[in-house]
Amino acid sequence: MQETRKIGESLANKAIWAVLSCCALFAILAVNGGLNIGNVALSAGAGGLSAVLLLAYWHGKGGSFFIFGLGAPLLAIMFSELPDFLSLAWVINSFFSGFALILLLYKLTVLRKQ
């Protein structure tokens, strides 16, 4: 179980770069338009949910957390309004930014205490 915990720690150590990359991509997407706040909020929430569930799995809480963690991106796609490809880009980037933000918070709170 120690190996799987190291996976979460390794990802958390790279989370700041993911957050910065997502912010840069948000800036590029904002120039092109197509922002739907509902899609962004839903996708960021699904990304955060996925990160929390996968962290629970990596900390030995059970395999069902892994299955639900991998299923969370489906929520973002199923419940988003996707009239064009640009909307899908917003959804995907929002998902990864939510995921990265949770990992960054994990690093700043939990890993600092160890």
N, C-alpha and C positions, 0 to 999 in steps of 0.2 A: 504494500500500500504506500510505502514511502516513495516509490518511483512515480506513482500517479500524482502524489502531492507536489512533487518537483515539477511536473508539467504545468500545474497552475501557477507555481512561483515563477517559472521561466516565462510564461506568457505575461504575467503581471509585471515582470521587469521590463518588458518591451511595450507595455501599454501606453506609455507617454508618446512614443513614436507613432503608434496607431492613432491616438487622439489628434496629434498634430497633422498627420496625413489626412484624416477625415476632415479636419477644419480647412485644410488647403483645398480638398475636393469640394467641400461646401461652398467655398468662395468661387470656384470655377462653375459649379452648378447654378449659383445665384446669378451669375452674369447671363446665363442662358435662360433663366426664368423657370417656370413650371413648379414653383413651390406650392405644396399643399401641406399646411400645418398639421392637419389630422394624420396624414400619411407619415410625416416625420415623427410625430409623437408616438403613434402606434408602433412604428418600426424601432425607434429608440427603446421603447418599453419592452418590445419583444427581444431586442438584443440584450438588454439588462436582465431579463428573465432567463434567457439562455445562459448568460454568464453565471448567474447565481446557481442555476441547476447544475451546470457543469462543474462549478467549484464544489458543490455538495458531493457530486460523484467523485471528484478527485480527492476529497477528504474522507472517502470511504463510507458514505451514507447509503449506498445502494445503487444497483445498476439501473433501476427505473429512472433515477435522476438523469442518467446519461441519455436514455431514450427520449424523455421529455425535453431535455436540453437541446437535442438535435431536432426535435419537432417544433421548437419555438419559432424558427424562421418561417415556417409554413404559415403561422398566424399572421405575420407581417404581410406576406404575399396574398393570402386569402382575403383579408379584410381591408386591403388598400384599394383605392381607386387608381387604376393604371391605364389612363387613356393613351399614353405614348411612352416611348422608351426613356425619355427624360424623367418621367415620374418613377419609373423603375429604378433609375440611377439614384434618385433621392431616397427611395425606400432601402436600397441595398446599403448606401452610405450611412443612412441613419441607423440601420441595424448594427453595423460594425462600430459606429461611434458609441451607441449605447452599450455594446459589449465591452469596448475598450474603456469606457468611463467606469464601469463596474469593476473591471480588473485594476484600474488605477486606484480607485477607492480601496479595494482590497489590499493593494500594495501599501498604500499610505496608512491604513489603520491596522490591519491584522499582521502584516509582515514586519512592521516597525516595532511591534510589541515583542517579537521573538528575539 
